[in-house]
Amino acid sequence: MDVRDDAQAMLPELLALRRAVHREPEVGLALPRTQEKVLAALSGLPLAVTPGSALSSVTAVLRGAHPGPVVLLRADLDALPVDEEVDLPFRSRFEGRMHACGHDLHTAMLVGAAHLLAARRDRLAGSVVFMFQPGEEGYDGARHMIEEGVLDAADQRPAAAYALHVSSSLWEAGRFATRAGCLMAACDRLAVTVHGAGGHGSAPHRARNPIPVACTMVNALQGFLTGAVDPVRAAVISVGSIHAGTGAAIIPPTAHFEATVRTFDTETREAIARGAVRLCEDIARAHGMTAQAVLHSQYPATVAAERESAFAADVARDLFGADRFQEMAHPLTASEDFSRVLDVVPGTILQLGAALPGRDWRTAPANHSPLAAFDDSLLPDGAALYAELALRRLARGPAD
């Protein structure tokens, strides 16, 4: 049997794991239930398994029967702080937590790949590092795992690294996609606190209400990009959180909002960092107030190596047929902390359309929506692609 046949035969086990992880989602860097499930699913395989010490990660190394390079495969484990609204028999048991980005599928796919590759250990000329990573959703889990040594887990740096990400709405179900060069945006977080003066809502002239000023800043930021960014470049500012006040008749002393800033090149990133902070400070000053505006750097842009992206595309086309692969026309404005790995190891991320059967992917609820849902019959395809990437990349030998 080939890799795809073996992966398909594993579907019941992969479904059970994915749905167990989905049922008990965990957010951030501490994912004890998820880690326990991964460790149990890897039990009995010829792997050197190391749980994380500062976070609930799992690093597993499969050493082939013959010497050779190292390939790293990554799956993220964490969920989102979202209330699930999808009516599933395995829906989240935990209020306010949901696998709305498909990481539960990635987890099961990479476990499947570990089983497929372990069964082919005698053919491997080199080693495979399985990187099960918490904290992708805003916690920089990749950086933490790098600091704990995931890139040196097999005693030499990987020659290549690959990740896979499902989407409920970007591509037709079953279609893989990637591109060389800039693949996903850099992400920074703008945090702004406006300092006014509290008072009674009946006498606003005797207070300094920070709420309208914060709203002015939010509106100004939407137009700010027009003058700050070269029209041929792309950037996105999205305000996702604003908090102020405790009652209708109480003018609060402060108002706070946060936004994400997404860019694709260093020049634009630096221009927005300077300009957005100055804009907020100037608006506050014009209203007789002050603002503390800080741009927190989060993830660099995800840049895929040209050769590894072309290789991954060839593997996907060969394994599943040319009609199931699509070259991405432009980068995604979403961000990924796998960029940390790709900063030092050549590799790429492949996308996989996973809209539910019967649902039009063009109008389906997107990743991060409380209504996001994914077709887990595609689990064997993801496992097979992970495994085949490692098999063929190791056969190619060291980086050249």
Secondary structure, 3 states (H helix, E strand, C coil): CCHHHHHHHCHHHHHHHHHHHHHCCCCCCCCHHHHHHHHHHHCCCCCEEEECCCCCCEEEEEECCEEEEEEEEEEECCCECCCCCCCCCCCCCCCCCECCCCHHHHHHHHHHHHHHHHCCHHHCEEEEEEEEECCCCCCCHHHHHHHCCHHHCCCCCCCEEEEEEEECCCCCCCCEEECCEEEECEEEEEEEEEECECEECCCHHHCECHHHHHHHHHHHHHHHHHHHCCCCCCEEEEEEEEEECCCCCEECCEEEEEEEEEECCHHHHHHHHHHHHHHHHHHHHHCCCEEEEEEEEEECCEEECHHHHHHHHHHHHHHHCHHHEEECCCCECCCCCCHHHHCCCCEEEEEEECCCCCCCCCCCCCCCCCCCCCCHHHHHHHHHHHHHHHHHHHHHCCCC
